[in-house]
Amino acid sequence: MPVKVGIVGYRGYSGAELVRILQRHTGVEPLLLEHRADNGPSSGLIRDDGPPVLPCDAEIVAKEGISLVFLATPPEASMELAPALLGVNCRVVDLSGAFRLRTPENYAAWYKATHTQPELLAEAAYGLPEFCRERIPGARLVSNPGCYPTAANLAIRPLIEANLVDRAAGIVCDAKSGVSGAGRKASLTTSFCEVTENFSAYSILKHRHVPEVLLTSGLEESEFSFTAQLIPVDRGILETIYFRTVGVKSAEELVGIYQRRYQNEPFVRLYHPGRVPDLHAVAHTNFCDIGVVFDPATDRAVVVSAIDNLVKGAAGQAVQNMNLMLGFAETEGLL
């Protein structure tokens, strides 16, 4: 029998992506859980053959035998919903930033809000499988990483672990994202006339995803300069990461670090030295593609890391975590 899993926030971009992925997963039966008062039909179709819609109520979740729920909701909604779901022995994968940071103080500093569930914040397993796989299978609550930190940490951490970065010179991460990363809620900033034919930077040096990079990579804030930029495409993240190396002789050496670290990782793809990915290469996939360019005369290196923000940056990685939690093959539904 397939395992029942619920999706809260299925009307948003990440939630809709979850529905698409889970409907092709051979081991689960997706159910849509409505947590808002305006619970109209999930689409405008007269006939809608999508998954059934149920109220997001802990008693109903328990009665239906739902084993795991995805929360594709804002942080405040996730903090409200997660305790009740966990209270009926339902496991949770949260796609918001509610449980990514380790302390209420850190959350308040970067999210400018009070954390209402500090015990769950301390309990949550960070769901970046390539680095946190050991904790994920046994966790009740998994916090899905942010899209920018996913691309950044997969590119940066292997180099930090190998002590090949001149940390005194710092790392600069120039990150570009498609508009769907801002969510589906209407706003002037992401309206068509503001975005089309435009290119803008935002949250400079203060982006709430910065601490996720620091926590996973081991960098200090003073060593990492991050700028997020909005580009007029619907999906995708491309990060251009600049740094100076220590003791590196060639691009092949840098690529070799990644090859050794990711040789058994199904969702990280590496490019030949001097070649780099673009957004088309990763669109609608759960891959993170990484390429390296190196100048031995100046010890300068550039790493380009690309993901689909709605898949590896959100729904796909959430399903990857679910597969680990429920004992499925990690690639099920994603390849």
Sequence and secondary structure as in RCSB ss.txt:
>XXXX:A:sequence
MPVKVGIVGYRGYSGAELVRILQRHTGVEPLLLEHRADNGPSSGLIRDDGPPVLPCDAEIVAKEGISLVFLATPP
EASMELAPALLGVNCRVVDLSGAFRLRTPENYAAWYKATHTQPELLAEAAYGLPEFCRERIPGARLVSNPGCYPT
AANLAIRPLIEANLVDRAAGIVCDAKSGVSGAGRKASLTTSFCEVTENFSAYSILKHRHVPEVLLTSGLEESEFS
FTAQLIPVDRGILETIYFRTVGVKSAEELVGIYQRRYQNEPFVRLYHPGRVPDLHAVAHTNFCDIGVVFDPATDR
AVVVSAIDNLVKGAAGQAVQNMNLMLGFAETEGLL
>XXXX:A:secstr
  EEEEEESTTSHHHHHHHHHHTT TTEEEEEEE SS    SSS SS  S  EEE  HHHHHHHT  EEEE S H
HHHHHHHHHHHHTT EEEE SSTTSSSSHHHHHHHHSS  S HHHHHH EE  HHHHTTTSTT SEEE   HHHH
HHHHHHHHHHHTT B GGG EEEEEEE GGGG SS  STTSHHHHTT  EEESTTT TTHHHHHHHH   GGGEE
EEEEE SSSS EEEEEEEEBSS   HHHHHHHHHHHHTT TTEEE  TT    HHHHTTSS EEEEEEEETTTTE
EEEEEEE TTIIIIIHHHHHHHHHHHT  TTTTT 
